[in-house]
Amino acid sequence: MNTEHTPILISAAASIPSFPIGEPEETDTDTRLLDAAHQAICGKFPRMHSFLVVRNGRLIYEKYYNNYHPASLNDLRSATKSFMSILTGIAISRGEMQELDHPVWNQICKFAPNRPDPLWSNITLRQLLTMTSGLYWQTGSKLGEKFIHRFHRSRSWAKFILRLPVQEDLLGKFIYRSPDSHMLSILLTEHTGISAFEYARFHLFGPLGIQHAGWSACSEGHTTGHIGLSLTSRDMAKFGLMCLRGGTWEDRCIVPGAWLQESWTPRSQPYYSYGRYGYQWWTDTEKGVDFIYAHGHGGQQIILIPVIGCRGRIYSRQ
């Protein structure tokens, strides 16, 4: 892969993404509750960047803080993982990636160090998506990953991952593990011949009209699969709305609705206060309300609240 031609940023100067605007009252939303949320943010979250609410397809509330504005890019941190899930679903639907339960070894063995763990040959795409690969890793109750900085400092991220031992007793059991997500990016490139960011430009960002974005790459040229995506708040909300609409945007199917339902099906036991994990998405319940969300360190969140019989709601906050 030629890293000299790997893009890390697409941008339109002073780009402010368009979004259909509405008033809270038009969607039977109590403005007082939204204003109360805004006041709570001002009092309790001094580092907040933005708070957006979309309901019935329209942006009904939008606030920015700390000199951020509609054209500002936000570092999504681990919310990037949910975008990798969508890209994987798109590639599978296009016949460009392998079946979920097929071992991934043949696509990545060229990166392997000498004497890799023999159990690596058993790991499947589904296990990487659900973080049930069994790779040796340690993660705390606040999703702090003990070895993440060592991973990021390594000369070859692919080799670092492939050096990790596979714990047979943990195969099929969920542990929050960022290397699994980065391996999804490596696999996407091995199957398609282009970086995950390039693939997103063609098959996700382009159809959504996202023109202002950044996504970091490791030294080997692979788009970082677990972190590194930067988007405006409106484009984060646009992505969430597309998902809430069953994977369609302007009458175009971007990702199959069946993939979204698979992605949002809980596949782990409750994990501390974060809920349950699916395919790189979290699901949880708060005060009787079920929701799905992409989550990144520091509070980068895209929260989807599907409602039977209507179009649901989206909250985007950074």
C-alpha positions as CSV (number, residue, x, y, z in Angstrom):
1,M,0.0,0.0,0.0
2,N,1.4,3.4,-1.0
3,T,1.2,5.6,2.1
4,E,2.2,8.7,0.1
5,H,-1.2,8.8,-1.5
6,T,-3.3,8.0,1.7
7,P,-5.5,11.1,2.3
8,I,-6.0,12.2,5.9
9,L,-8.3,15.2,5.3
10,I,-11.0,16.3,3.0
11,S,-12.3,19.8,3.4
12,A,-14.3,22.6,1.9
13,A,-13.2,26.0,3.0
14,A,-15.4,27.4,5.8
15,S,-17.7,24.4,5.3
16,I,-20.9,24.5,7.3
17,P,-22.9,21.4,6.5
18,S,-26.5,22.0,5.5
19,F,-29.3,20.4,7.6
20,P,-33.0,20.7,7.5
21,I,-34.0,23.1,10.4
22,G,-37.1,22.9,12.5
23,E,-38.5,24.3,15.7
24,P,-39.0,22.1,18.8
25,E,-42.7,23.0,18.9
26,E,-43.2,21.6,15.4
27,T,-42.1,18.1,16.6
28,D,-44.1,18.3,19.9
29,T,-40.8,18.8,21.8
30,D,-40.8,20.9,25.0
31,T,-38.3,23.7,24.5
32,R,-38.0,24.1,28.2
33,L,-36.5,20.7,28.6
34,L,-33.9,21.4,25.9
35,D,-33.0,24.7,27.5
36,A,-32.7,22.9,30.8
37,A,-30.2,20.5,29.2
38,H,-28.3,23.4,27.8
39,Q,-28.1,25.1,31.2
40,A,-26.9,21.8,32.8
41,I,-24.2,21.6,30.2
42,C,-23.0,25.1,31.0
43,G,-22.9,24.3,34.7
44,K,-21.5,20.7,34.7
45,F,-19.6,20.2,31.5
46,P,-17.2,23.1,31.0
47,R,-15.3,21.4,28.1
48,M,-18.4,20.7,26.0
49,H,-18.1,21.5,22.3
50,S,-21.7,21.1,21.1
51,F,-25.1,19.7,21.7
52,L,-27.5,19.0,18.9
53,V,-30.9,17.4,18.8
54,V,-32.6,16.0,15.6
55,R,-36.2,14.9,15.6
56,N,-38.4,13.8,12.7
57,G,-35.5,14.5,10.4
58,R,-35.0,18.1,11.4
59,L,-32.4,19.8,13.5
60,I,-34.5,21.4,16.3
61,Y,-31.8,22.4,18.8
62,E,-28.1,23.4,18.3
63,K,-25.7,24.9,20.8
64,Y,-22.0,25.4,20.6
65,Y,-19.5,26.1,23.4
66,N,-15.9,27.0,24.0
67,N,-15.5,28.8,20.6
68,Y,-16.7,25.8,18.6
69,H,-19.1,26.4,15.7
70,P,-20.9,24.5,12.9
71,A,-17.8,24.2,10.8
72,S,-15.5,23.0,13.6
73,L,-14.2,19.4,13.4
74,N,-14.6,17.2,16.4
75,D,-12.2,14.3,17.3
76,L,-14.6,11.4,17.7
77,R,-12.1,9.2,19.5
78,S,-13.7,5.7,19.9
79,A,-17.0,6.8,18.3
80,T,-14.9,6.1,15.2
81,K,-15.5,2.4,15.8
82,S,-19.2,2.7,14.9
83,F,-18.2,4.2,11.5
84,M,-15.9,1.2,10.9
85,S,-18.9,-1.1,11.6
86,I,-20.9,0.8,8.9
87,L,-18.1,0.6,6.4
88,T,-17.7,-3.2,7.1
89,G,-21.5,-3.6,6.5
90,I,-21.3,-1.7,3.2
91,A,-18.3,-3.8,2.0
92,I,-20.1,-7.0,2.9
93,S,-23.2,-5.9,1.1
94,R,-21.2,-5.1,-2.0
95,G,-19.5,-8.5,-2.0
96,E,-16.1,-7.0,-1.2
97,M,-15.5,-8.6,2.2
98,Q,-15.7,-12.2,3.5
99,E,-18.5,-13.8,5.4
100,L,-18.8,-13.0,9.1
101,D,-17.9,-16.4,10.4
102,H,-15.0,-17.1,8.0
103,P,-11.5,-16.8,9.6
104,V,-9.6,-13.7,8.7
105,W,-6.1,-15.2,8.8
106,N,-5.5,-15.6,5.1
107,Q,-6.0,-11.8,4.6
108,I,-3.7,-10.7,7.3
109,C,-1.0,-13.4,7.7
110,K,1.5,-11.4,5.6
111,F,1.7,-9.0,8.5
112,A,2.4,-11.8,11.1
113,P,5.6,-12.0,13.0
114,N,7.5,-15.3,13.4
115,R,5.6,-17.9,15.4
116,P,2.2,-16.3,15.8
117,D,-0.3,-17.8,18.2
118,P,-1.8,-20.8,16.3
119,L,-5.3,-19.8,17.6
120,W,-5.1,-16.7,15.4
121,S,-6.2,-18.8,12.5
122,N,-9.6,-19.3,14.2
123,I,-10.5,-15.6,14.6
124,T,-13.4,-14.5,12.5
125,L,-14.7,-11.2,11.2
126,R,-17.7,-11.5,13.6
127,Q,-15.4,-11.9,16.6
128,L,-13.5,-8.7,15.6
129,L,-16.7,-6.8,15.2
130,T,-18.0,-7.9,18.6
131,M,-14.6,-7.7,20.4
132,T,-14.8,-11.4,21.3
133,S,-11.5,-12.3,19.5
134,G,-9.9,-13.6,22.7
135,L,-6.7,-11.5,22.2
136,Y,-4.9,-10.8,25.4
137,W,-5.9,-7.3,26.5
138,Q,-6.7,-5.4,29.7
139,T,-9.4,-2.8,30.0
140,G,-10.7,-1.0,33.0
141,S,-14.2,-0.1,34.2
142,K,-13.9,3.3,32.4
143,L,-12.7,1.8,29.1
144,G,-9.1,2.7,29.9
145,E,-6.9,0.2,27.9
146,K,-3.6,-0.7,29.7
147,F,-1.6,-1.4,26.5
148,I,-3.1,1.2,24.2
149,H,-0.1,3.6,24.4
150,R,2.3,0.8,23.8
151,F,0.2,-0.2,20.8
152,H,0.3,3.4,19.4
153,R,4.1,3.7,19.9
154,S,4.8,0.4,18.1
155,R,6.5,0.6,14.7
156,S,4.0,-1.7,13.1
157,W,0.4,-1.7,14.5
158,A,-0.5,-4.8,12.4
159,K,2.5,-6.8,13.8
160,F,1.7,-5.6,17.3
161,I,-1.8,-7.0,17.1
162,L,-0.7,-10.2,15.5
163,R,1.8,-10.7,18.3
164,L,-0.9,-10.7,20.9
165,P,-1.6,-14.2,22.4
166,V,-5.1,-15.6,21.9
167,Q,-6.6,-16.8,25.2
168,E,-8.7,-19.8,24.3
169,D,-10.9,-19.5,27.3
170,L,-11.8,-15.9,26.2
171,L,-12.6,-16.7,22.6
172,G,-16.2,-15.6,22.1
173,K,-16.3,-13.5,25.3
174,F,-16.5,-9.7,25.2
175,I,-13.6,-7.5,26.3
176,Y,-13.4,-3.9,25.1
177,R,-10.4,-4.0,22.8
178,S,-9.3,-1.3,20.3
179,P,-7.0,-3.6,18.3
180,D,-10.0,-5.6,17.1
181,S,-11.4,-2.4,15.6
182,H,-8.1,-1.4,13.9
183,M,-7.9,-4.8,12.4
184,L,-11.3,-4.1,10.7
185,S,-9.6,-1.2,8.9
186,I,-6.7,-3.4,7.8
187,L,-9.1,-6.1,6.5
188,L,-11.1,-3.5,4.6
189,T,-8.0,-2.3,2.8
190,E,-6.8,-5.9,2.1
191,H,-10.1,-6.7,0.5
192,T,-10.7,-3.5,-1.4
193,G,-7.2,-2.2,-2.1
194,I,-7.9,1.3,-0.7
195,S,-7.8,2.8,2.8
196,A,-10.9,2.9,5.0
197,F,-11.0,6.7,4.7
198,E,-11.0,6.5,0.9
199,Y,-13.7,3.8,1.0
200,A,-15.7,6.1,3.3
201,R,-15.4,9.0,0.8
202,F,-16.8,6.9,-2.0
203,H,-19.5,4.9,-0.2
204,L,-20.5,6.9,3.0
205,F,-19.3,10.5,3.2
206,G,-20.0,11.2,-0.5
207,P,-23.6,9.9,-0.5
208,L,-24.2,11.8,2.8
209,G,-22.7,15.0,1.4
210,I,-20.0,15.1,4.0
211,Q,-17.3,17.4,2.6
212,H,-15.3,18.4,5.7
213,A,-13.6,15.5,7.5
214,G,-10.3,14.2,8.8
215,W,-9.2,10.7,9.6
216,S,-5.7,9.8,10.8
217,A,-3.6,6.9,9.5
218,C,-0.9,4.8,11.2
219,S,2.7,4.7,9.8
220,E,1.8,1.7,7.6
221,G,-0.8,3.8,5.8
222,H,-3.9,2.1,7.3
223,T,-6.7,4.4,8.4
224,T,-7.0,4.1,12.2
225,G,-10.0,1.8,12.8
226,H,-10.5,2.5,16.5
227,I,-9.9,6.3,16.7
228,G,-8.9,9.3,14.6
229,L,-12.1,10.3,12.7
230,S,-13.0,14.0,12.9
231,L,-16.3,15.4,11.7
232,T,-18.5,18.4,12.3
233,S,-21.3,18.1,14.7
234,R,-23.9,18.4,12.0
235,D,-22.3,15.6,10.0
236,M,-22.3,13.4,13.0
237,A,-26.0,14.1,13.4
238,K,-26.4,13.4,9.6
239,F,-24.7,10.0,10.0
240,G,-27.0,9.2,13.0
241,L,-30.1,10.2,11.0
242,M,-29.1,8.0,8.1
243,C,-28.8,5.0,10.6
244,L,-32.1,5.8,12.2
245,R,-33.7,5.8,8.8
246,G,-32.6,2.2,8.3
247,G,-29.5,3.0,6.3
248,T,-31.1,5.3,3.7
249,W,-30.4,8.9,2.7
250,E,-32.3,10.8,0.1
251,D,-33.9,7.6,-1.1
252,R,-30.5,5.9,-1.6
253,C,-29.6,2.8,0.4
254,I,-26.2,3.4,1.9
255,V,-26.0,0.4,4.2
256,P,-28.6,-2.4,4.5
257,G,-31.1,-2.0,7.3
258,A,-30.5,-5.6,8.2
259,W,-26.9,-4.8,8.9
260,L,-27.9,-2.1,11.3
261,Q,-30.3,-4.4,13.1
262,E,-27.5,-7.0,13.4
263,S,-25.1,-4.3,14.6
264,W,-27.5,-3.1,17.3
265,T,-28.3,-6.6,18.6
266,P,-26.6,-6.9,22.0
267,R,-23.9,-9.6,22.0
268,S,-22.4,-9.1,25.4
269,Q,-23.4,-9.0,29.0
270,P,-23.8,-5.5,30.5
271,Y,-20.4,-3.9,30.7
272,Y,-20.1,-1.6,33.7
273,S,-22.2,1.5,33.1
274,Y,-21.9,1.4,29.3
275,G,-24.6,-1.2,28.4
276,R,-24.2,-4.0,26.0
277,Y,-22.1,-4.3,22.9
278,G,-23.0,-5.2,19.3
279,Y,-21.0,-4.7,16.2
280,Q,-19.0,-1.7,17.4
281,W,-22.1,0.0,18.8
282,W,-23.4,0.2,22.4
283,T,-27.0,-0.4,23.4
284,D,-28.5,0.6,26.7
285,T,-31.7,1.7,28.5
286,E,-32.2,4.9,30.6
287,K,-35.4,5.4,32.5
288,G,-37.2,2.9,30.4
289,V,-36.0,4.3,27.1
290,D,-33.9,2.1,24.8
291,F,-31.2,3.7,22.8
292,I,-28.2,2.9,20.7
293,Y,-25.0,5.0,20.7
294,A,-21.5,5.5,19.4
295,H,-19.2,6.4,22.2
296,G,-15.8,8.1,22.4
297,H,-13.6,9.0,25.3
298,G,-14.4,12.4,26.7
299,G,-18.1,12.3,25.8
300,Q,-18.1,12.1,22.0
301,Q,-21.5,10.5,21.5
302,I,-24.1,10.0,18.8
303,I,-27.2,8.7,20.5
304,L,-30.1,7.2,18.5
305,I,-33.5,6.7,20.1
306,P,-35.7,4.7,17.7
307,V,-39.4,5.1,18.4
308,I,-42.0,2.7,17.0
309,G,-44.4,4.5,14.7
310,C,-42.3,7.6,14.2
311,R,-38.8,8.7,13.0
312,G,-37.1,8.7,16.4
313,R,-34.6,11.2,17.8
314,I,-30.8,11.8,17.6
315,Y,-28.6,13.5,20.1
316,S,-25.1,14.4,19.2
317,R,-22.8,15.8,21.8
318,Q,-19.0,16.4,21.9
